[in-house]
């Protein structure tokens, strides 16, 4: 089990991004009684590989961009 800092270094994300993704439920984590999170790197990699598009692209941005380009009309 890794801290958010160590996980971030392992997968190329910042600590802040790792914690944000965990809070959003986009990557699995265990919350300790102290409130700190721990991560299983293999579980996180699996979650990221199955949901890569939603991690890298904010659905709200896609919706706003698509609404302005005339698609679907």
N, CA, C, O and CB atoms as a CASP TS submission, in Angstrom:
PFRMAT TS
TARGET T0000
AUTHOR 0000-0000-0000
METHOD Language model
MODEL 1
PARENT N/A
ATOM      1  N   UNK     1       0.847  -1.180   0.000  1.00  0.00           N
ATOM      2  CA  UNK     1       0.000   0.000   0.000  1.00  0.00           C
ATOM      3  C   UNK     1       0.892   1.242   0.000  1.00  0.00           C
ATOM      4  O   UNK     1       1.845   1.352   0.771  1.00  0.00           O
ATOM      5  CB  UNK     1      -0.964  -0.001   1.226  1.00  0.00           C
ATOM      6  N   UNK     2       0.549   2.164  -0.885  1.00  0.00           N
ATOM      7  CA  UNK     2       1.362   3.365  -1.068  1.00  0.00           C
ATOM      8  C   UNK     2       0.620   4.615  -0.614  1.00  0.00           C
ATOM      9  O   UNK     2      -0.610   4.661  -0.614  1.00  0.00           O
ATOM     10  CB  UNK     2       1.775   3.508  -2.529  1.00  0.00           C
ATOM     11  N   UNK     3       1.385   5.619  -0.231  1.00  0.00           N
ATOM     12  CA  UNK     3       0.822   6.932   0.045  1.00  0.00           C
ATOM     13  C   UNK     3       0.493   7.600  -1.291  1.00  0.00           C
ATOM     14  O   UNK     3       0.903   7.118  -2.347  1.00  0.00           O
ATOM     15  CB  UNK     3       1.810   7.810   0.893  1.00  0.00           C
ATOM     16  N   UNK     4      -0.236   8.691  -1.242  1.00  0.00           N
ATOM     17  CA  UNK     4      -0.576   9.408  -2.478  1.00  0.00           C
ATOM     18  C   UNK     4       0.676   9.956  -3.152  1.00  0.00           C
ATOM     19  O   UNK     4       0.743  10.001  -4.380  1.00  0.00           O
ATOM     20  CB  UNK     4      -1.560  10.554  -2.184  1.00  0.00           C
ATOM     21  N   UNK     5       1.652  10.368  -2.383  1.00  0.00           N
ATOM     22  CA  UNK     5       2.902  10.877  -2.956  1.00  0.00           C
ATOM     23  C   UNK     5       3.650   9.773  -3.696  1.00  0.00           C
ATOM     24  O   UNK     5       4.075   9.964  -4.835  1.00  0.00           O
ATOM     25  CB  UNK     5       3.796  11.475  -1.855  1.00  0.00           C
ATOM     26  N   UNK     6       3.809   8.628  -3.057  1.00  0.00           N
ATOM     27  CA  UNK     6       4.532   7.514  -3.681  1.00  0.00           C
ATOM     28  C   UNK     6       3.774   6.959  -4.880  1.00  0.00           C
ATOM     29  O   UNK     6       4.382   6.603  -5.889  1.00  0.00           O
ATOM     30  CB  UNK     6       4.776   6.400  -2.660  1.00  0.00           C
ATOM     31  N   UNK     7       2.454   6.884  -4.774  1.00  0.00           N
ATOM     32  CA  UNK     7       1.663   6.425  -5.906  1.00  0.00           C
ATOM     33  C   UNK     7       1.808   7.392  -7.075  1.00  0.00           C
ATOM     34  O   UNK     7       1.981   6.972  -8.220  1.00  0.00           O
ATOM     35  CB  UNK     7       0.184   6.276  -5.509  1.00  0.00           C
ATOM     36  N   UNK     8       1.737   8.673  -6.783  1.00  0.00           N
ATOM     37  CA  UNK     8       1.882   9.677  -7.832  1.00  0.00           C
ATOM     38  C   UNK     8       3.194   9.543  -8.574  1.00  0.00           C
ATOM     39  O   UNK     8       3.230   9.632  -9.802  1.00  0.00           O
ATOM     40  CB  UNK     8       1.771  11.059  -7.247  1.00  0.00           C
ATOM     41  N   UNK     9       4.273   9.331  -7.839  1.00  0.00           N
ATOM     42  CA  UNK     9       5.580   9.142  -8.479  1.00  0.00           C
ATOM     43  C   UNK     9       5.592   7.878  -9.332  1.00  0.00           C
ATOM     44  O   UNK     9       6.205   7.851 -10.399  1.00  0.00           O
ATOM     45  CB  UNK     9       6.694   9.074  -7.420  1.00  0.00           C
ATOM     46  N   UNK    10       4.923   6.846  -8.866  1.00  0.00           N
ATOM     47  CA  UNK    10       4.878   5.563  -9.570  1.00  0.00           C
ATOM     48  C   UNK    10       4.120   5.660 -10.898  1.00  0.00           C
ATOM     49  O   UNK    10       4.513   5.046 -11.890  1.00  0.00           O
ATOM     50  CB  UNK    10       4.229   4.507  -8.682  1.00  0.00           C
ATOM     51  N   UNK    11       3.033   6.435 -10.906  1.00  0.00           N
ATOM     52  CA  UNK    11       2.194   6.478 -12.108  1.00  0.00           C
ATOM     53  C   UNK    11       2.242   7.806 -12.850  1.00  0.00           C
ATOM     54  O   UNK    11       1.557   7.972 -13.860  1.00  0.00           O
ATOM     55  CB  UNK    11       0.779   6.182 -11.738  1.00  0.00           C
ATOM     56  N   UNK    12       3.038   8.753 -12.369  1.00  0.00           N
ATOM     57  CA  UNK    12       3.226  10.002 -13.092  1.00  0.00           C
ATOM     58  C   UNK    12       2.155  11.051 -12.877  1.00  0.00           C
ATOM     59  O   UNK    12       1.858  11.833 -13.780  1.00  0.00           O
ATOM     60  CB  UNK    12       3.314   9.718 -14.514  1.00  0.00           C
ATOM     61  N   UNK    13       1.570  11.074 -11.687  1.00  0.00           N
ATOM     62  CA  UNK    13       0.580  12.093 -11.339  1.00  0.00           C
ATOM     63  C   UNK    13       1.047  12.824 -10.087  1.00  0.00           C
ATOM     64  O   UNK    13       1.897  12.326  -9.348  1.00  0.00           O
ATOM     65  CB  UNK    13      -0.830  11.460 -11.118  1.00  0.00           C
ATOM     66  N   UNK    14       0.492  13.995  -9.857  1.00  0.00           N
ATOM     67  CA  UNK    14       0.822  14.717  -8.632  1.00  0.00           C
ATOM     68  C   UNK    14       0.019  14.146  -7.468  1.00  0.00           C
ATOM     69  O   UNK    14      -1.003  13.488  -7.662  1.00  0.00           O
ATOM     70  CB  UNK    14       0.547  16.233  -8.793  1.00  0.00           C
ATOM     71  N   UNK    15       0.497  14.409  -6.269  1.00  0.00           N
ATOM     72  CA  UNK    15      -0.206  13.992  -5.052  1.00  0.00           C
ATOM     73  C   UNK    15      -1.623  14.570  -5.043  1.00  0.00           C
ATOM     74  O   UNK    15      -2.581  13.892  -4.670  1.00  0.00           O
ATOM     75  CB  UNK    15       0.573  14.444  -3.784  1.00  0.00           C
ATOM     76  N   UNK    16      -1.735  15.813  -5.452  1.00  0.00           N
ATOM     77  CA  UNK    16      -3.037  16.483  -5.467  1.00  0.00           C
ATOM     78  C   UNK    16      -4.006  15.783  -6.426  1.00  0.00           C
ATOM     79  O   UNK    16      -5.180  15.602  -6.101  1.00  0.00           O
ATOM     80  CB  UNK    16      -2.871  17.961  -5.866  1.00  0.00           C
ATOM     81  N   UNK    17      -3.520  15.395  -7.596  1.00  0.00           N
ATOM     82  CA  UNK    17      -4.369  14.705  -8.563  1.00  0.00           C
ATOM     83  C   UNK    17      -4.778  13.338  -8.040  1.00  0.00           C
ATOM     84  O   UNK    17      -5.937  12.943  -8.173  1.00  0.00           O
ATOM     85  CB  UNK    17      -3.650  14.563  -9.908  1.00  0.00           C
ATOM     86  N   UNK    18      -3.845  12.617  -7.451  1.00  0.00           N
ATOM     87  CA  UNK    18      -4.153  11.300  -6.876  1.00  0.00           C
ATOM     88  C   UNK    18      -5.256  11.435  -5.836  1.00  0.00           C
ATOM     89  O   UNK    18      -6.220  10.670  -5.858  1.00  0.00           O
ATOM     90  CB  UNK    18      -2.889  10.663  -6.240  1.00  0.00           C
ATOM     91  N   UNK    19      -5.129  12.388  -4.935  1.00  0.00           N
ATOM     92  CA  UNK    19      -6.140  12.569  -3.890  1.00  0.00           C
ATOM     93  C   UNK    19      -7.483  13.007  -4.466  1.00  0.00           C
ATOM     94  O   UNK    19      -8.535  12.575  -3.995  1.00  0.00           O
ATOM     95  CB  UNK    19      -5.661  13.592  -2.869  1.00  0.00           C
ATOM     96  N   UNK    20      -7.446  13.859  -5.480  1.00  0.00           N
ATOM     97  CA  UNK    20      -8.703  14.293  -6.108  1.00  0.00           C
ATOM     98  C   UNK    20      -9.413  13.107  -6.758  1.00  0.00           C
ATOM     99  O   UNK    20     -10.622  12.940  -6.593  1.00  0.00           O
ATOM    100  CB  UNK    20      -8.435  15.397  -7.162  1.00  0.00           C
ATOM    101  N   UNK    21      -8.675  12.290  -7.489  1.00  0.00           N
ATOM    102  CA  UNK    21      -9.273  11.127  -8.144  1.00  0.00           C
ATOM    103  C   UNK    21      -9.845  10.149  -7.128  1.00  0.00           C
ATOM    104  O   UNK    21     -10.885   9.536  -7.365  1.00  0.00           O
ATOM    105  CB  UNK    21      -8.242  10.423  -9.019  1.00  0.00           C
ATOM    106  N   UNK    22      -9.162  10.003  -5.995  1.00  0.00           N
ATOM    107  CA  UNK    22      -9.658   9.120  -4.937  1.00  0.00           C
ATOM    108  C   UNK    22     -10.934   9.679  -4.311  1.00  0.00           C
ATOM    109  O   UNK    22     -11.892   8.938  -4.091  1.00  0.00           O
ATOM    110  CB  UNK    22      -8.582   8.923  -3.856  1.00  0.00           C
ATOM    111  N   UNK    23     -10.951  10.968  -4.028  1.00  0.00           N
ATOM    112  CA  UNK    23     -12.155  11.584  -3.447  1.00  0.00           C
ATOM    113  C   UNK    23     -13.345  11.475  -4.391  1.00  0.00           C
ATOM    114  O   UNK    23     -14.482  11.316  -3.947  1.00  0.00           O
ATOM    115  CB  UNK    23     -11.894  13.058  -3.109  1.00  0.00           C
ATOM    116  N   UNK    24     -13.083  11.560  -5.700  1.00  0.00           N
ATOM    117  CA  UNK    24     -14.146  11.446  -6.699  1.00  0.00           C
ATOM    118  C   UNK    24     -14.565  10.002  -6.932  1.00  0.00           C
ATOM    119  O   UNK    24     -15.537   9.747  -7.643  1.00  0.00           O
ATOM    120  CB  UNK    24     -13.697  12.063  -8.008  1.00  0.00           C
ATOM    121  N   UNK    25     -13.846   9.057  -6.344  1.00  0.00           N
ATOM    122  CA  UNK    25     -14.167   7.648  -6.512  1.00  0.00           C
ATOM    123  C   UNK    25     -13.666   7.059  -7.819  1.00  0.00           C
ATOM    124  O   UNK    25     -14.096   5.977  -8.222  1.00  0.00           O
ATOM    125  CB  UNK    25     -15.637   7.460  -6.423  1.00  0.00           C
ATOM    126  N   UNK    26     -12.769   7.756  -8.476  1.00  0.00           N
ATOM    127  CA  UNK    26     -12.281   7.298  -9.775  1.00  0.00           C
ATOM    128  C   UNK    26     -11.131   6.317  -9.659  1.00  0.00           C
ATOM    129  O   UNK    26     -10.842   5.584 -10.605  1.00  0.00           O
ATOM    130  CB  UNK    26     -11.853   8.472 -10.604  1.00  0.00           C
ATOM    131  N   UNK    27     -10.466   6.296  -8.500  1.00  0.00           N
ATOM    132  CA  UNK    27      -9.455   5.288  -8.217  1.00  0.00           C
ATOM    133  C   UNK    27      -9.716   4.746  -6.809  1.00  0.00           C
ATOM    134  O   UNK    27     -10.152   5.487  -5.928  1.00  0.00           O
ATOM    135  CB  UNK    27      -8.002   5.880  -8.346  1.00  0.00           C
ATOM    136  N   UNK    28      -9.448   3.458  -6.600  1.00  0.00           N
ATOM    137  CA  UNK    28      -9.717   2.870  -5.282  1.00  0.00           C
ATOM    138  C   UNK    28      -8.679   3.279  -4.252  1.00  0.00           C
ATOM    139  O   UNK    28      -7.504   3.461  -4.569  1.00  0.00           O
ATOM    140  CB  UNK    28      -9.765   1.356  -5.381  1.00  0.00           C
ATOM    141  N   UNK    29      -9.129   3.419  -3.025  1.00  0.00           N
ATOM    142  CA  UNK    29      -8.225   3.743  -1.919  1.00  0.00           C
ATOM    143  C   UNK    29      -8.817   3.237  -0.622  1.00  0.00           C
ATOM    144  O   UNK    29     -10.005   2.929  -0.528  1.00  0.00           O
ATOM    145  CB  UNK    29      -7.963   5.265  -1.837  1.00  0.00           C
ATOM    146  N   UNK    30      -7.955   3.161   0.369  1.00  0.00           N
ATOM    147  CA  UNK    30      -8.373   2.835   1.728  1.00  0.00           C
ATOM    148  C   UNK    30      -8.118   4.080   2.561  1.00  0.00           C
ATOM    149  O   UNK    30      -7.037   4.666   2.505  1.00  0.00           O
ATOM    150  CB  UNK    30      -7.604   1.573   2.304  1.00  0.00           C
ATOM    151  N   UNK    31      -9.121   4.479   3.333  1.00  0.00           N
ATOM    152  CA  UNK    31      -8.955   5.641   4.211  1.00  0.00           C
ATOM    153  C   UNK    31      -8.652   5.130   5.619  1.00  0.00           C
ATOM    154  O   UNK    31      -9.432   4.382   6.209  1.00  0.00           O
ATOM    155  CB  UNK    31     -10.240   6.558   4.203  1.00  0.00           C
ATOM    156  N   UNK    32      -7.520   5.547   6.130  1.00  0.00           N
ATOM    157  CA  UNK    32      -7.107   5.156   7.476  1.00  0.00           C
ATOM    158  C   UNK    32      -7.873   5.957   8.520  1.00  0.00           C
ATOM    159  O   UNK    32      -8.435   7.004   8.196  1.00  0.00           O
ATOM    160  CB  UNK    32      -5.593   5.353   7.658  1.00  0.00           C
ATOM    161  N   UNK    33      -7.910   5.489   9.768  1.00  0.00           N
ATOM    162  CA  UNK    33      -8.584   6.256  10.825  1.00  0.00           C
ATOM    163  C   UNK    33      -8.072   7.694  10.937  1.00  0.00           C
ATOM    164  O   UNK    33      -8.807   8.588  11.357  1.00  0.00           O
ATOM    165  CB  UNK    33      -8.407   5.554  12.158  1.00  0.00           C
ATOM    166  N   UNK    34      -6.825   7.908  10.566  1.00  0.00           N
ATOM    167  CA  UNK    34      -6.244   9.253  10.625  1.00  0.00           C
ATOM    168  C   UNK    34      -6.744  10.150   9.498  1.00  0.00           C
ATOM    169  O   UNK    34      -6.511  11.358   9.509  1.00  0.00           O
ATOM    170  CB  UNK    34      -4.729   9.168  10.571  1.00  0.00           C
ATOM    171  N   UNK    35      -7.449   9.540   8.502  1.00  0.00           N
ATOM    172  CA  UNK    35      -7.945  10.310   7.359  1.00  0.00           C
ATOM    173  C   UNK    35      -7.031  10.246   6.147  1.00  0.00           C
ATOM    174  O   UNK    35      -7.416  10.665   5.056  1.00  0.00           O
ATOM    175  CB  UNK    35      -8.134  11.740   7.755  1.00  0.00           C
ATOM    176  N   UNK    36      -5.830   9.726   6.330  1.00  0.00           N
ATOM    177  CA  UNK    36      -4.906   9.567   5.208  1.00  0.00           C
ATOM    178  C   UNK    36      -5.344   8.397   4.337  1.00  0.00           C
ATOM    179  O   UNK    36      -5.998   7.468   4.812  1.00  0.00           O
ATOM    180  CB  UNK    36      -3.461   9.355   5.712  1.00  0.00           C
ATOM    181  N   UNK    37      -4.983   8.448   3.077  1.00  0.00           N
ATOM    182  CA  UNK    37      -5.351   7.391   2.138  1.00  0.00           C
ATOM    183  C   UNK    37      -4.146   6.530   1.811  1.00  0.00           C
ATOM    184  O   UNK    37      -3.002   6.985   1.836  1.00  0.00           O
ATOM    185  CB  UNK    37      -5.942   7.986   0.855  1.00  0.00           C
ATOM    186  N   UNK    38      -4.433   5.272   1.504  1.00  0.00           N
ATOM    187  CA  UNK    38      -3.415   4.358   1.014  1.00  0.00           C
ATOM    188  C   UNK    38      -3.962   3.704  -0.252  1.00  0.00           C
ATOM    189  O   UNK    38      -5.166   3.494  -0.403  1.00  0.00           O
ATOM    190  CB  UNK    38      -3.028   3.286   2.099  1.00  0.00           C
ATOM    191  N   UNK    39      -3.038   3.391  -1.150  1.00  0.00           N
ATOM    192  CA  UNK    39      -3.409   2.915  -2.477  1.00  0.00           C
ATOM    193  C   UNK    39      -2.661   1.639  -2.836  1.00  0.00           C
ATOM    194  O   UNK    39      -1.474   1.497  -2.542  1.00  0.00           O
ATOM    195  CB  UNK    39      -3.138   3.991  -3.521  1.00  0.00           C
ATOM    196  N   UNK    40      -3.369   0.714  -3.476  1.00  0.00           N
ATOM    197  CA  UNK    40      -2.753  -0.470  -4.062  1.00  0.00           C
ATOM    198  C   UNK    40      -2.464  -0.114  -5.506  1.00  0.00           C
ATOM    199  O   UNK    40      -3.388   0.128  -6.283  1.00  0.00           O
ATOM    200  CB  UNK    40      -3.677  -1.755  -3.941  1.00  0.00           C
ATOM    201  N   UNK    41      -1.189  -0.078  -5.877  1.00  0.00           N
ATOM    202  CA  UNK    41      -0.799   0.407  -7.201  1.00  0.00           C
ATOM    203  C   UNK    41      -1.428  -0.422  -8.322  1.00  0.00           C
ATOM    204  O   UNK    41      -1.813   0.139  -9.347  1.00  0.00           O
ATOM    205  CB  UNK    41       0.718   0.391  -7.335  1.00  0.00           C
ATOM    206  N   UNK    42      -1.539  -1.728  -8.156  1.00  0.00           N
ATOM    207  CA  UNK    42      -2.123  -2.565  -9.213  1.00  0.00           C
ATOM    208  C   UNK    42      -3.608  -2.271  -9.392  1.00  0.00           C
ATOM    209  O   UNK    42      -4.100  -2.229 -10.520  1.00  0.00           O
ATOM    210  CB  UNK    42      -1.920  -4.054  -8.892  1.00  0.00           C
ATOM    211  N   UNK    43      -4.331  -2.067  -8.280  1.00  0.00           N
ATOM    212  CA  UNK    43      -5.754  -1.728  -8.367  1.00  0.00           C
ATOM    213  C   UNK    43      -5.953  -0.369  -9.027  1.00  0.00           C
ATOM    214  O   UNK    43      -6.871  -0.190  -9.827  1.00  0.00           O
ATOM    215  CB  UNK    43      -6.393  -1.733  -6.972  1.00  0.00           C
ATOM    216  N   UNK    44      -5.099   0.575  -8.694  1.00  0.00           N
ATOM    217  CA  UNK    44      -5.196   1.918  -9.284  1.00  0.00           C
ATOM    218  C   UNK    44      -4.900   1.851 -10.780  1.00  0.00           C
ATOM    219  O   UNK    44      -5.628   2.437 -11.580  1.00  0.00           O
ATOM    220  CB  UNK    44      -4.216   2.904  -8.583  1.00  0.00           C
ATOM    221  N   UNK    45      -3.847   1.146 -11.160  1.00  0.00           N
ATOM    222  CA  UNK    45      -3.516   1.015 -12.587  1.00  0.00           C
ATOM    223  C   UNK    45      -4.656   0.363 -13.355  1.00  0.00           C
ATOM    224  O   UNK    45      -4.966   0.778 -14.471  1.00  0.00           O
ATOM    225  CB  UNK    45      -2.226   0.197 -12.770  1.00  0.00           C
ATOM    226  N   UNK    46      -5.285  -0.653 -12.771  1.00  0.00           N
ATOM    227  CA  UNK    46      -6.413  -1.302 -13.429  1.00  0.00           C
ATOM    228  C   UNK    46      -7.584  -0.333 -13.593  1.00  0.00           C
ATOM    229  O   UNK    46      -8.222  -0.297 -14.645  1.00  0.00           O
ATOM    230  CB  UNK    46      -6.854  -2.535 -12.635  1.00  0.00           C
ATOM    231  N   UNK    47      -7.861   0.448 -12.556  1.00  0.00           N
ATOM    232  CA  UNK    47      -8.952   1.422 -12.624  1.00  0.00           C
ATOM    233  C   UNK    47      -8.668   2.481 -13.674  1.00  0.00           C
ATOM    234  O   UNK    47      -9.563   2.883 -14.417  1.00  0.00           O
ATOM    235  CB  UNK    47      -9.171   2.082 -11.261  1.00  0.00           C
ATOM    236  N   UNK    48      -7.426   2.931 -13.735  1.00  0.00           N
ATOM    237  CA  UNK    48      -7.070   3.956 -14.716  1.00  0.00           C
ATOM    238  C   UNK    48      -7.122   3.411 -16.136  1.00  0.00           C
ATOM    239  O   UNK    48      -7.528   4.123 -17.054  1.00  0.00           O
ATOM    240  CB  UNK    48      -5.680   4.510 -14.424  1.00  0.00           C
ATOM    241  N   UNK    49      -6.723   2.172 -16.329  1.00  0.00           N
ATOM    242  CA  UNK    49      -6.717   1.623 -17.683  1.00  0.00           C
ATOM    243  C   UNK    49      -8.125   1.350 -18.190  1.00  0.00           C
ATOM    244  O   UNK    49      -8.370   1.443 -19.393  1.00  0.00           O
ATOM    245  CB  UNK    49      -5.900   0.345 -17.727  1.00  0.00           C
ATOM    246  N   UNK    50      -9.056   1.016 -17.303  1.00  0.00           N
ATOM    247  CA  UNK    50     -10.431   0.761 -17.738  1.00  0.00           C
ATOM    248  C   UNK    50     -11.246   2.032 -17.882  1.00  0.00           C
ATOM    249  O   UNK    50     -12.286   2.035 -18.540  1.00  0.00           O
ATOM    250  CB  UNK    50     -11.115  -0.163 -16.768  1.00  0.00           C
ATOM    251  N   UNK    51     -10.784   3.105 -17.275  1.00  0.00           N
ATOM    252  CA  UNK    51     -11.551   4.350 -17.289  1.00  0.00           C
ATOM    253  C   UNK    51     -10.660   5.524 -17.671  1.00  0.00           C
ATOM    254  O   UNK    51     -10.839   6.627 -17.155  1.00  0.00           O
ATOM    255  CB  UNK    51     -12.200   4.600 -15.920  1.00  0.00           C
ATOM    256  N   UNK    52      -9.710   5.303 -18.559  1.00  0.00           N
ATOM    257  CA  UNK    52      -8.728   6.321 -18.907  1.00  0.00           C
ATOM    258  C   UNK    52      -9.358   7.595 -19.443  1.00  0.00           C
ATOM    259  O   UNK    52      -8.950   8.691 -19.061  1.00  0.00           O
ATOM    260  CB  UNK    52      -7.769   5.776 -19.917  1.00  0.00           C
ATOM    261  N   UNK    53     -10.329   7.474 -20.307  1.00  0.00           N
ATOM    262  CA  UNK    53     -10.934   8.663 -20.904  1.00  0.00           C
ATOM    263  C   UNK    53     -11.587   9.549 -19.852  1.00  0.00           C
ATOM    264  O   UNK    53     -11.469  10.772 -19.923  1.00  0.00           O
ATOM    265  CB  UNK    53     -11.962   8.261 -21.951  1.00  0.00           C
ATOM    266  N   UNK    54     -12.266   8.963 -18.887  1.00  0.00           N
ATOM    267  CA  UNK    54     -12.943   9.782 -17.882  1.00  0.00           C
ATOM    268  C   UNK    54     -11.959  10.404 -16.902  1.00  0.00           C
ATOM    269  O   UNK    54     -12.280  11.406 -16.264  1.00  0.00           O
ATOM    270  CB  UNK    54     -13.963   8.949 -17.125  1.00  0.00           C
ATOM    271  N   UNK    55     -10.778   9.835 -16.773  1.00  0.00           N
ATOM    272  CA  UNK    55      -9.772  10.408 -15.887  1.00  0.00           C
ATOM    273  C   UNK    55      -9.086  11.591 -16.567  1.00  0.00           C
ATOM    274  O   UNK    55      -8.773  12.590 -15.919  1.00  0.00           O
ATOM    275  CB  UNK    55      -8.733   9.342 -15.481  1.00  0.00           C
ATOM    276  N   UNK    56      -8.857  11.476 -17.862  1.00  0.00           N
ATOM    277  CA  UNK    56      -8.113  12.499 -18.583  1.00  0.00           C
ATOM    278  C   UNK    56      -8.992  13.612 -19.135  1.00  0.00           C
ATOM    279  O   UNK    56      -8.509  14.722 -19.359  1.00  0.00           O
ATOM    280  CB  UNK    56      -7.353  11.869 -19.701  1.00  0.00           C
ATOM    281  N   UNK    57     -10.273  13.336 -19.359  1.00  0.00           N
ATOM    282  CA  UNK    57     -11.175  14.310 -19.961  1.00  0.00           C
ATOM    283  C   UNK    57     -12.325  14.580 -19.007  1.00  0.00           C
ATOM    284  O   UNK    57     -13.009  13.653 -18.571  1.00  0.00           O
ATOM    285  CB  UNK    57     -11.702  13.812 -21.329  1.00  0.00           C
ATOM    286  N   UNK    58     -12.535  15.824 -18.689  1.00  0.00           N
ATOM    287  CA  UNK    58     -13.654  16.219 -17.843  1.00  0.00           C
ATOM    288  C   UNK    58     -14.921  16.180 -18.685  1.00  0.00           C
ATOM    289  O   UNK    58     -15.031  16.933 -19.652  1.00  0.00           O
ATOM    290  CB  UNK    58     -13.429  17.637 -17.225  1.00  0.00           C
ATOM    291  N   UNK    59     -15.892  15.311 -18.342  1.00  0.00           N
ATOM    292  CA  UNK    59     -17.111  15.209 -19.145  1.00  0.00           C
ATOM    293  C   UNK    59     -17.833  16.541 -19.331  1.00  0.00           C
ATOM    294  O   UNK    59     -18.463  16.749 -20.368  1.00  0.00           O
ATOM    295  CB  UNK    59     -18.048  14.225 -18.512  1.00  0.00           C
ATOM    296  N   UNK    60     -17.761  17.435 -18.370  1.00  0.00           N
ATOM    297  CA  UNK    60     -18.408  18.743 -18.489  1.00  0.00           C
ATOM    298  C   UNK    60     -17.778  19.552 -19.615  1.00  0.00           C
ATOM    299  O   UNK    60     -18.478  20.265 -20.334  1.00  0.00           O
ATOM    300  CB  UNK    60     -18.313  19.517 -17.162  1.00  0.00           C
ATOM    301  N   UNK    61     -16.468  19.447 -19.773  1.00  0.00           N
ATOM    302  CA  UNK    61     -15.790  20.173 -20.844  1.00  0.00           C
ATOM    303  C   UNK    61     -16.189  19.624 -22.201  1.00  0.00           C
ATOM    304  O   UNK    61     -16.383  20.389 -23.146  1.00  0.00           O
ATOM    305  CB  UNK    61     -14.271  20.097 -20.672  1.00  0.00           C
ATOM    306  N   UNK    62     -16.312  18.326 -22.309  1.00  0.00           N
ATOM    307  CA  UNK    62     -16.707  17.703 -23.574  1.00  0.00           C
ATOM    308  C   UNK    62     -18.119  18.135 -23.932  1.00  0.00           C
ATOM    309  O   UNK    62     -18.390  18.458 -25.089  1.00  0.00           O
ATOM    310  CB  UNK    62     -16.616  16.158 -23.487  1.00  0.00           C
ATOM    311  N   UNK    63     -19.022  18.145 -22.961  1.00  0.00           N
ATOM    312  CA  UNK    63     -20.406  18.544 -23.203  1.00  0.00           C
ATOM    313  C   UNK    63     -20.464  19.993 -23.667  1.00  0.00           C
ATOM    314  O   UNK    63     -21.190  20.307 -24.610  1.00  0.00           O
ATOM    315  CB  UNK    63     -21.258  18.353 -21.935  1.00  0.00           C
ATOM    316  N   UNK    64     -19.719  20.873 -23.027  1.00  0.00           N
ATOM    317  CA  UNK    64     -19.708  22.282 -23.411  1.00  0.00           C
ATOM    318  C   UNK    64     -19.135  22.460 -24.811  1.00  0.00           C
ATOM    319  O   UNK    64     -19.667  23.235 -25.606  1.00  0.00           O
ATOM    320  CB  UNK    64     -18.903  23.107 -22.403  1.00  0.00           C
ATOM    321  N   UNK    65     -18.060  21.750 -25.115  1.00  0.00           N
ATOM    322  CA  UNK    65     -17.411  21.863 -26.415  1.00  0.00           C
ATOM    323  C   UNK    65     -18.355  21.336 -27.499  1.00  0.00           C
ATOM    324  O   UNK    65     -18.507  21.972 -28.542  1.00  0.00           O
ATOM    325  CB  UNK    65     -16.061  21.088 -26.430  1.00  0.00           C
ATOM    326  N   UNK    66     -18.986  20.188 -27.268  1.00  0.00           N
ATOM    327  CA  UNK    66     -19.879  19.598 -28.265  1.00  0.00           C
ATOM    328  C   UNK    66     -21.134  20.444 -28.480  1.00  0.00           C
ATOM    329  O   UNK    66     -21.677  20.484 -29.584  1.00  0.00           O
ATOM    330  CB  UNK    66     -20.273  18.190 -27.844  1.00  0.00           C
ATOM    331  N   UNK    67     -21.585  21.107 -27.442  1.00  0.00           N
ATOM    332  CA  UNK    67     -22.794  21.930 -27.557  1.00  0.00           C
ATOM    333  C   UNK    67     -22.556  23.114 -28.489  1.00  0.00           C
ATOM    334  O   UNK    67     -23.495  23.614 -29.109  1.00  0.00           O
ATOM    335  CB  UNK    67     -23.242  22.430 -26.171  1.00  0.00           C
ATOM    336  N   UNK    68     -21.333  23.555 -28.588  1.00  0.00           N
ATOM    337  CA  UNK    68     -21.021  24.724 -29.388  1.00  0.00           C
ATOM    338  C   UNK    68     -20.614  24.432 -30.823  1.00  0.00           C
ATOM    339  O   UNK    68     -20.435  25.363 -31.609  1.00  0.00           O
ATOM    340  CB  UNK    68     -19.950  25.474 -28.735  1.00  0.00           C
ATOM    341  N   UNK    69     -20.463  23.145 -31.190  1.00  0.00           N
ATOM    342  CA  UNK    69     -19.971  22.860 -32.531  1.00  0.00           C
ATOM    343  C   UNK    69     -21.033  22.387 -33.504  1.00  0.00           C
ATOM    344  O   UNK    69     -20.712  22.049 -34.643  1.00  0.00           O
ATOM    345  CB  UNK    69     -18.908  21.845 -32.456  1.00  0.00           C
ATOM    346  N   UNK    70     -22.287  22.354 -33.088  1.00  0.00           N
ATOM    347  CA  UNK    70     -23.370  22.019 -34.002  1.00  0.00           C
ATOM    348  C   UNK    70     -23.604  20.537 -34.184  1.00  0.00           C
ATOM    349  O   UNK    70     -24.479  20.150 -34.959  1.00  0.00           O
ATOM    350  CB  UNK    70     -23.106  22.620 -35.313  1.00  0.00           C
ATOM    351  N   UNK    71     -22.845  19.686 -33.493  1.00  0.00           N
ATOM    352  CA  UNK    71     -23.070  18.254 -33.618  1.00  0.00           C
ATOM    353  C   UNK    71     -24.384  17.868 -32.961  1.00  0.00           C
ATOM    354  O   UNK    71     -24.812  18.471 -31.977  1.00  0.00           O
ATOM    355  CB  UNK    71     -21.910  17.467 -32.999  1.00  0.00           C
ATOM    356  N   UNK    72     -25.013  16.844 -33.533  1.00  0.00           N
ATOM    357  CA  UNK    72     -26.247  16.349 -32.949  1.00  0.00           C
ATOM    358  C   UNK    72     -27.462  17.173 -33.292  1.00  0.00           C
ATOM    359  O   UNK    72     -28.534  16.943 -32.734  1.00  0.00           O
ATOM    360  CB  UNK    72     -26.109  16.283 -31.488  1.00  0.00           C
ATOM    361  N   UNK    73     -27.330  18.129 -34.195  1.00  0.00           N
ATOM    362  CA  UNK    73     -28.480  18.958 -34.554  1.00  0.00           C
ATOM    363  C   UNK    73     -29.010  18.568 -35.897  1.00  0.00           C
ATOM    364  O   UNK    73     -29.981  19.157 -36.373  1.00  0.00           O
ATOM    365  CB  UNK    73     -28.115  20.430 -34.550  1.00  0.00           C
TER
END
